[in-house]
Amino acid sequence: MQGLYTVLLLVVSNVFMTLAWYGHLKLSQTELAKDWPLLAIILISWCVAFFEYIFLIPANRLGIIDNGGPFNIIQLRVIQEVVSLIVFSLIVTFLFKTATFQWNHIAAFICLVAAVYFVFMK
């Protein structure tokens, strides 16, 4: 169960991360935030990123072998990257609607699945 909780916490963390890192780009397309100064955007992004860490830190602590979790640190990092790219792709495709999936994106995801396979291989 710790592995599942770890991945779920990473998913939530990555939603906040994607919004903190890239949400301001979508926000700047609106009339509301079009002319905001960079410092304001940075501060808002930091506020959103705070919630990323509220979920990321417990995910890593729960998932690591040293605390009774099922993953070593390399496995945790690879899981984090895969979750990050999946969440990012879903948000920009369905929420921001600024990207469309193409064959090379699918090929890249297949490579990611292969990376996960190799990192978990004994």
C-alpha positions as CSV (number, residue, x, y, z in Angstrom):
1,M,0.0,0.0,0.0
2,Q,2.9,2.4,0.7
3,G,3.9,2.2,-3.0
4,L,0.4,3.1,-4.1
5,Y,0.2,6.0,-1.6
6,T,3.6,7.2,-2.7
7,V,2.5,7.3,-6.4
8,L,-0.8,9.0,-5.5
9,L,1.0,11.7,-3.5
10,L,3.4,12.2,-6.4
11,V,0.5,12.7,-8.8
12,V,-1.1,15.4,-6.6
13,S,2.4,17.0,-6.1
14,N,2.9,17.1,-9.8
15,V,-0.4,18.7,-10.5
16,F,0.7,21.6,-8.3
17,M,4.2,21.5,-9.8
18,T,2.8,21.8,-13.4
19,L,0.5,24.7,-12.3
20,A,3.3,26.5,-10.5
21,W,5.8,26.0,-13.4
22,Y,3.6,26.5,-16.4
23,G,0.2,27.8,-15.2
24,H,1.4,31.4,-15.4
25,L,1.9,30.9,-19.2
26,K,-1.8,30.0,-19.5
27,L,-2.7,32.8,-17.1
28,S,-0.8,35.4,-19.0
29,Q,-3.0,34.6,-22.0
30,T,-6.0,36.0,-20.1
31,E,-6.7,39.7,-19.8
32,L,-6.5,39.4,-16.1
33,A,-2.8,38.6,-15.8
34,K,-1.6,39.7,-19.2
35,D,0.5,42.6,-17.8
36,W,1.5,41.4,-14.4
37,P,5.1,42.0,-13.4
38,L,7.5,39.1,-13.4
39,L,8.0,39.4,-9.6
40,A,4.2,38.9,-9.0
41,I,4.2,35.8,-11.3
42,I,7.2,34.4,-9.4
43,L,5.6,34.9,-6.0
44,I,2.3,33.3,-7.1
45,S,4.2,30.4,-8.5
46,W,6.1,30.0,-5.3
47,C,2.8,30.0,-3.4
48,V,1.5,27.2,-5.6
49,A,4.8,25.3,-5.4
50,F,4.5,25.3,-1.6
51,F,1.6,22.8,-2.0
52,E,3.7,20.7,-4.4
53,Y,6.2,20.2,-1.6
54,I,3.5,19.4,1.0
55,F,2.7,16.3,-1.1
56,L,6.2,15.6,-2.6
57,I,8.1,15.4,0.7
58,P,5.7,12.9,2.3
59,A,5.6,10.8,-0.9
60,N,9.4,10.5,-0.9
61,R,9.6,9.7,2.8
62,L,6.8,7.2,2.6
63,G,8.2,5.5,-0.5
64,I,11.9,5.2,0.4
65,I,13.2,1.8,1.6
66,D,14.9,3.5,4.6
67,N,11.5,4.3,6.1
68,G,9.9,1.0,5.3
69,G,8.7,1.9,1.8
70,P,9.1,-0.3,-1.3
71,F,11.4,1.9,-3.4
72,N,15.1,2.8,-3.5
73,I,16.1,6.4,-4.2
74,I,16.7,5.7,-7.9
75,Q,13.4,4.0,-8.4
76,L,11.7,6.9,-6.6
77,R,13.3,9.4,-8.9
78,V,12.3,7.5,-12.1
79,I,8.7,7.2,-10.8
80,Q,8.7,10.9,-10.1
81,E,9.9,11.7,-13.7
82,V,7.3,9.4,-15.3
83,V,4.5,10.8,-13.1
84,S,5.7,14.3,-13.9
85,L,5.6,13.9,-17.6
86,I,2.3,12.1,-17.6
87,V,0.6,14.8,-15.4
88,F,2.2,17.5,-17.5
89,S,1.0,16.0,-20.7
90,L,-2.5,15.6,-19.4
91,I,-2.7,19.1,-18.1
92,V,-1.4,20.8,-21.3
93,T,-3.5,18.6,-23.5
94,F,-6.9,18.7,-21.6
95,L,-6.7,21.8,-19.3
96,F,-4.5,24.2,-21.2
97,K,-5.4,22.8,-24.6
98,T,-2.1,24.0,-26.1
99,A,-0.7,20.7,-27.3
100,T,-1.9,17.6,-29.2
101,F,-0.4,14.2,-28.9
102,Q,1.6,13.0,-31.9
103,W,3.3,9.7,-32.7
104,N,6.7,10.9,-31.3
105,H,5.1,11.7,-27.9
106,I,3.7,8.1,-27.8
107,A,7.2,6.8,-28.7
108,A,8.7,8.8,-25.9
109,F,6.2,7.4,-23.4
110,I,7.1,3.9,-24.5
111,C,10.8,4.7,-23.8
112,L,9.7,5.9,-20.4
113,V,8.0,2.7,-19.7
114,A,11.2,0.9,-20.8
115,A,13.1,3.1,-18.3
116,V,10.8,2.1,-15.5
117,Y,11.2,-1.6,-16.5
118,F,15.0,-1.4,-16.4
119,V,15.2,0.5,-13.1
120,F,13.1,-2.1,-11.4
121,M,14.9,-5.0,-13.0
122,K,16.8,-7.2,-10.5
